[in-house]
Amino acid sequence: MSVSLQRFRPALGTLLLLTLVALPAAAQDWPRWGRTHHNNMAAPGAKELPASFKIGDFVGNTDDIELEQCANVRWIAKLGSQSYGNPTVAGGRVFVGSNNDQPRDEKFTGDRSLVYCFDEKTGEYLWQFNVPKLGAGKVSDWEFLGICSSPTVEGDRVYLVTNLCEVVCLDVNGFADGNDGMKEEAAYYGGRGNEPIQPGDKDADIIWVFDMIGECGVSPHNVTSSSVMVLGDQVWATTSNGVDYGHVDMPNPYAPSLIVLDKETGKLIGEEFSGLGERTFHCTWSSPSAMTVGKKDLVVYGGPDGFIYGFDTQPVFNEDEELNVLKEVWRCDANLPSYRTKDGEPIKYGTRNGPNEFIASPVVFDGKVYGIIGQDPEHGEGVGNLVCVDPTKKGEDGKVEVRKGDITDSGVVWQYSDIHRSISTPSIVDGLVYVADYSGFVYCLDAKTGKLYWKYDTFGHIWGSTLVADGKVYIGNEDGFITILAAGKEMKKLAEIDMKAPVYSSPIVANGVLYIATQTHLFAVEKGAGTPSRVN
């Protein structure tokens, strides 16, 4: 049945205008993945961030930390044993995903996934959203991974995707202001077929839940992972629809890769219908961004087939399918033709020199779209490509996708292929692009031309993204080190910090404080903070 969408236009246009013009200069919070709808991993207004800090050693074989050894650390919060999504900060609260390997509440036991909410100033534990597992193991909900989605905060609501392949909306206050929205939290927390678990004062208050498996036929691969984007009255979410565990077939190639929900009710109002499921290499994990081209508002999406897509923000009714579908405006292939075919034959996906999908998010900057391709880290290292796309240019069939060999077309402004596979979203500041690849290198390039200025080796695989703020580039790696480089055309290493545990997430900054999540702890790092008094 068709849903009227006219009411979304005014709010969305106003919000995008504010995002493009006012928000980057004024915002101090980091309320969502990528900070703004552009997904640019940078904070231009941040000042007085530390050029160095120190983390204390673990005490014996425990996860306790020698606090007196810490320096420039405001507070430390204990997480589980695996944490991947970067934290978000808004309205005096810090949100971060993890697992339940270190339970804070005895009623939640065993392998579960969760999001913690902490007080921004003190790190005090406020509440948790503790989610049971799907029960599909590594196929769709990998054991002990936890929630990988970076929560999106708007006003008094928190939006994220869960390990159960859901989009959920939570109350930022938990149960402190009563039980709003749905009233069946006990059944939800208990899990299907299990005894209900009654929520308490330290549990999340669920407003609504949208089940992407039941409503859209999605078959998530390994884990549901991405971050949602709120635009006006809309919530945009990647579904994590993917291949089976044997990496042979798509259980449901007709399920959407991208959906749109009503922000207030969680009802489905539009879905991708461009055939992405049939072209998926592996899975759909990239988070969407947004931009305005001329007078048209677009959602920009890194596809599971290695193309960047531009979708109109207003779904249209498809009479044949009786669905509200997303209208594709343009697409651009970020793979070189030489990655896709050799001697006229397709190159098998997963091979070192073969094609890639998008896991990193496309970044919008100065009217251009920047995207980098890669694969699941389990597939190892391989070739990559970073592209700068002008979405106002059109190819022969009206889409930005025409190439002549490995020479760029009119839509691709430039590309840099001397880079490895990457799952890291770029940072763009002062006309320079900073980006990392999975092989452990950090690159600095000219945003207009793609000229390489420098390349730095961190000597460890990189899963997270660069953060550029206060003239510094922060990046973590799986060997447990945060490298701090000087931002600019000349490469200069400022510090290398031993975090004592792997860093798979991306550093962020909010209100003058740097936040870094390792697998086991969340650190609030502040210049001059001294030594934290305790671990929260």
Disulfide bonds with the S-S distance in Angstrom:
none
